[in-house]
Amino acid sequence: MSDPRSRNRSRLSGVLAILFAIAMLMSVGPGVLLVNRPDSFLGLPLLYAWGILWYLVIVAIALIAYLFIWKDEVDTASDGVEPTHRRGAE
């Protein structure tokens, strides 16, 4: 039987991967064509505001992934075990 935390983490990974792909398409892909006109939003050109919005979405995805997916891996890796490779060691 699989661990429910692992299953939830796997599901969250899939959702975040799909959201990241959508954010990439909307920020620098064909989504730019939706706002490529000389309007403004909060004093910024619409195209810049669009880019900033999707940048914030990508940052939120990375933070969620760090806090809920990668955090356990970082915690277990820093349990006092020295890494196998070090800079300058031969």
C-alpha positions as CSV (number, residue, x, y, z in Angstrom):
1,M,0.0,0.0,0.0
2,S,1.4,3.4,-0.9
3,D,1.8,6.3,1.5
4,P,-1.0,8.9,1.2
5,R,1.5,11.7,1.6
6,S,3.4,10.4,-1.4
7,R,0.3,10.1,-3.5
8,N,-0.8,13.6,-2.6
9,R,2.7,14.9,-3.3
10,S,2.6,13.1,-6.7
11,R,-0.7,14.7,-7.5
12,L,0.5,18.1,-6.5
13,S,3.6,17.7,-8.7
14,G,1.4,16.9,-11.7
15,V,-0.9,19.9,-11.1
16,L,2.0,22.2,-10.6
17,A,3.7,20.9,-13.8
18,I,0.5,21.5,-15.8
19,L,0.1,25.0,-14.3
20,F,3.8,25.8,-15.0
21,A,3.4,24.7,-18.7
22,I,0.3,26.9,-19.0
23,A,2.1,29.9,-17.3
24,M,5.0,29.5,-19.7
25,L,2.7,29.4,-22.7
26,M,0.7,32.4,-21.5
27,S,3.7,34.5,-20.5
28,V,6.1,34.2,-23.4
29,G,4.2,32.1,-25.9
30,P,1.0,32.6,-27.8
31,G,-0.6,34.2,-24.7
32,V,1.3,37.4,-25.4
33,L,-0.8,37.9,-28.5
34,L,-3.9,38.3,-26.3
35,V,-2.6,41.5,-24.8
36,N,-0.4,42.9,-27.6
37,R,-2.2,46.2,-27.9
38,P,-1.5,49.8,-26.8
39,D,-3.6,49.7,-23.6
40,S,-2.4,50.3,-20.0
41,F,-3.2,48.6,-16.7
42,L,-2.4,50.4,-13.5
43,G,-0.2,52.8,-15.4
44,L,1.9,50.0,-16.9
45,P,1.7,49.0,-20.6
46,L,-0.7,46.0,-20.8
47,L,2.1,43.7,-22.1
48,Y,4.3,44.4,-19.1
49,A,1.5,43.9,-16.6
50,W,0.7,40.6,-18.4
51,G,4.3,39.5,-18.1
52,I,4.6,40.5,-14.4
53,L,1.3,38.6,-13.7
54,W,2.6,35.4,-15.2
55,Y,6.0,35.8,-13.6
56,L,4.3,36.0,-10.2
57,V,2.3,32.8,-11.0
58,I,5.6,31.0,-11.8
59,V,7.1,32.3,-8.6
60,A,4.1,31.0,-6.6
61,I,4.4,27.6,-8.3
62,A,8.1,27.4,-7.3
63,L,7.3,28.4,-3.7
64,I,4.5,25.9,-3.4
65,A,6.8,23.2,-4.9
66,Y,9.5,24.1,-2.4
67,L,7.3,24.1,0.6
68,F,5.2,21.0,-0.1
69,I,7.2,18.8,-2.5
70,W,10.9,19.5,-2.2
71,K,11.0,20.4,1.5
72,D,11.1,16.7,2.7
73,E,13.9,16.0,0.3
74,V,15.9,18.9,1.6
75,D,15.3,18.0,5.2
76,T,16.4,14.4,4.7
77,A,19.5,15.4,2.8
78,S,20.6,17.8,5.6
79,D,20.5,15.3,8.4
80,G,24.2,15.6,9.0
81,V,25.3,13.3,6.2
82,E,28.1,14.9,4.3
83,P,27.7,15.0,0.5
84,T,29.7,12.6,-1.6
85,H,31.2,15.3,-3.8
86,R,32.8,18.5,-2.7
87,R,34.3,21.3,-4.6
88,G,38.1,21.0,-5.0
89,A,38.2,17.4,-3.6
90,E,39.9,15.0,-5.9
